[in-house]
Amino acid sequence: WRKGFDGASLDELATAAGLNRPNLAAAFGDKRGLYLATLGRFMSKFVDEAGRILDQPGSLRSCLDQFFDFAATVYTRDELGCFVFGTAPAASGDDLEIQAALASALETARSILQRKLSNAAGVDLSPDADAEGLAIALTGVLLTLALYARAGFTHENLSKMHRQATGTILTGWTSNDLQ
């Protein structure tokens, strides 16, 4: 997580995991297998919590603020940032499997946001709101927050950023009380 895929040696990974290299290799095959398993585990935990936040009752804006606050907390915790957005873009290079994992992470984020936005159509959003387009834009906010966190921005900075970005993205699609 600290050094990224290319920067971490197998010996460092084995030491950090409290295993010797043969046991690490037996469990995951190689460094790439360990990386992909770790990427999947991080995404699963993130998606479970994000889904819980977005599925709770309340206004769209409140749920989105809570979702992005959760992401900002993950991104600024222990100065490690987001495991997926902090390591996968650099690691993907020519590795089609890591590219696919990154694409899947982005698609999952878009999908859970789109589900929330679709459910808000006719309630907090106008009935003709483009839920898919809005979800793609909000996924971009998620990625941008991760990048800013990796550059050292604080949770407070990220919170201001996502609130402004969310308000701007939703303008024109929301009922008057959300604008």
Buried (B, 14 or more C-beta within 10 A) or exposed (E): BEEBBEEBEEEEBBEEBEBEEEEBBEEBEEBBBBBBEBBBEBBEEBBEBBBEBBEEEEBBBEBBBBBBBBBBEBBBEEEBBBBBBBBBBEBBEEBEEBBEBBEBBBEBBBBBBBBBBBBBBEEBBBEEBBBBEBBBBBBBBBBBBBBBBBEEBEBEBBBEBBBEBBBEBBEEBBBEEBE
